[in-house]
Amino acid sequence: MLDERSKSLLKTLVERYIADGQPVGSRTLSKASGLELSPATIRNVMADLEELGLIASPHTSAGRIPTPRGYRLFVDTMLTAQPGLIDVETAKLQPDQPQRVIASAAQMLSNLSSFVGVVTAPRKPSVFHHIEFLRLGERRVLVILVSPDGDVQNRVIFTAQDYSQSELAEASNRLNAGYVGLTLEAVRERLRHEVDALCGEIGQLMSAAVEVGTEAMSKEEERVIVSGERNLLTVQDFSNDMGSLRRLFDLFEQKTQLMRLLDTSSRAEGVRIYIGGESQVVPYEELSIVSAPYEVDGQVVGTLGVIGPTRMAYDRMIQIVDITSRMVGQALSQR
């Protein structure tokens, strides 16, 4: 546990480093902290903080910088968001098609933060409306799945045995008669319990078709909008390290990894901060993510956030992300 003096000096050091981007020395820390401490005392405290892994000393400077662990302690126990850090009047989203709303939100996050804005598209429940099986050849079946809004998904599946078209029609009729209006997740759960009561092979075919349908629809929904990647080119922390920049741009191209990062946030309430290097959630030590889920009609349907260097103004990013998440929810609810 840190005493109050150590906490105060760590807080001051993190704030100075975020503001200036330069390692903080004992003289600067003495002036900025407002504490009447001798330089020797401050050096001793900094040595203790360094031993705890909260700050580190770059080779080129006698000053100290925060480590991911230091940032985490700062964010969890010392950060106080000040109201009015962003101009809400400049941050407005008009009700529109979901894809336009999230594209505008990603751009707004990027513009307000000067970093990268990311937004996942709203997830719609995969509601089952109609299904059809067509025999394409030996052990090859075309699955046609129709959602209530008319969206059609086609997938070819390979079955363990050959089915006649009449057997496929029977499976289609069973699904259409008994499961219309349910989500694919609900259909899958019911089939799991009812498959033994169904005609063996037909039950297995129905289960396979629902699995394929769930996968197809989920892939359609897994869209991530990214805006402002080029902002990282001007960030001091990255501009001199092409290796870091290359890894970051690879991350933005690999949308599935971004989806996994943001999916973690969607299961949490409110704004969450993930600091690089402290877990597998954010595998890049120089990167942090401030994210929050957004809701439509009381249901979490997506996630948005800001991606930038660990040296970011977290209090400002929290407000940007929080306000944007509420605006996205309002814009999508008013359509």
Residue, then its C-alpha position, 0 to 999 in steps of 0.5 A: m500500500l502507498d502512503e498519501r505522499s507516495k500517491s500524491l507524487l505518483k499522481t503528479l508524475v503521471e499527470r506531468y508525463i501525460a501533459d508534456g511527454q517528457p520523463v519527470g525529474s525530482r526537481t519538476l516533481s517537487k515544484a508540480s506536487g506542491l509538497e514541501l519535500s526535499p529533493a532527496t526525499i522525492r528521490n527516495v520516494m521515486a526509488d520506492l515507486e520504481e521498485l514497486g514497478l509503478i514508474a521506470s527510468p528511460h536509459t536516456s534520462a534521469g527522469r521517470i515515466p509511468t509503467p502500465r502498472g503505474y497507469r493502472l493505479f492512477v486510473d483506478t484510484m487517482l483519476t477524477a474526470q472534470p466536467g466540461l472537458i469537451d464541447v458537447e455542442t460540437a458532438k452531435l449525431q443525427p438519427d440515420q441508418p445504423q451504418r451511417v450513425i456508427a461511421s459518424a460516431a467513429q469519426m467523431l471519436s477520432n476528431l474529439s480524441s485526436f486518436v483512433g475511433v472504433v465502433t462495432a455495428p449494432r447486433k441484431p438478434s438472429v430471429f428465425h423466420h423461414i428456412e428451406f433445404l435444397r438438395l444439390g447432390e450427394r451429401r450436399v445441401l443448400v440452406i436458405l435462411v430468411s430473417p423477418d426483415g427479408d434478409v436471406q442467407n445461403r450456405v452449403i453444408f455437407t452432411a454425413q449421409d445423403y438425403s432425398q428432397s422429401e426428407l429435406a422438405e420434412a426437416s424444413n416443414r418441422l422447423n417452419a411449423g414449430y420454431v418461427g419467431l424464435t431467435l436462432e439461439a433459442v431454436r438451437e437450445r430447444l433442438r438440443h433437448e428435442v433432438d432425440a424425440l425427432c426423427g434421428e437423422i432429420g433432427q441432426l440435419m435441423s441442428a446443423a442448419v441452425e448452427v450454420g445459420t447462426e454463424a452466417m448471421s453473426k458474421e454479417e453483424e461482425r462489422v467494425i468501423v475504424s476512423g483516424e488511424r493516420n492520427l497515430l502517425t503524429v503521436q510522439d510516442f509512435s512516430n519514431d518507432m516504425g515497428s510499433l506503428r506497423r503492429l498497430f496498423d496490422l491490428f486495425e486491418q485485423k478486424t476480428q482481433l478488434m472485435r475480440l477486444l471490444d467484445t470484452s467491453s460489451r459485457a461490462e457496464g459503463v466506461r472501461i479502460y484497458i492499458g496495454g501490456e497488463s493483460q491479453v486483452v490489449p497485447y501491445e504495451e504502448l497502447s490503451i483502449v477506453s471503451a463503453p457499450y452502447e444501448v438501444d431500447g435498454q439492450v446493449v447492441g454494440t461497443l465503441g471506444v478510443i484507441g491511443p497511446t498509454r500516454m493519453a488524457y484519460d479523464r478527457m477520453i472517458q468523457i468523450v467515450d461516455i458521451t458518444s455512447r449515449m449519443v449513438g444509443q439515442a440516434l439509433s433509438q430515434r430512427 
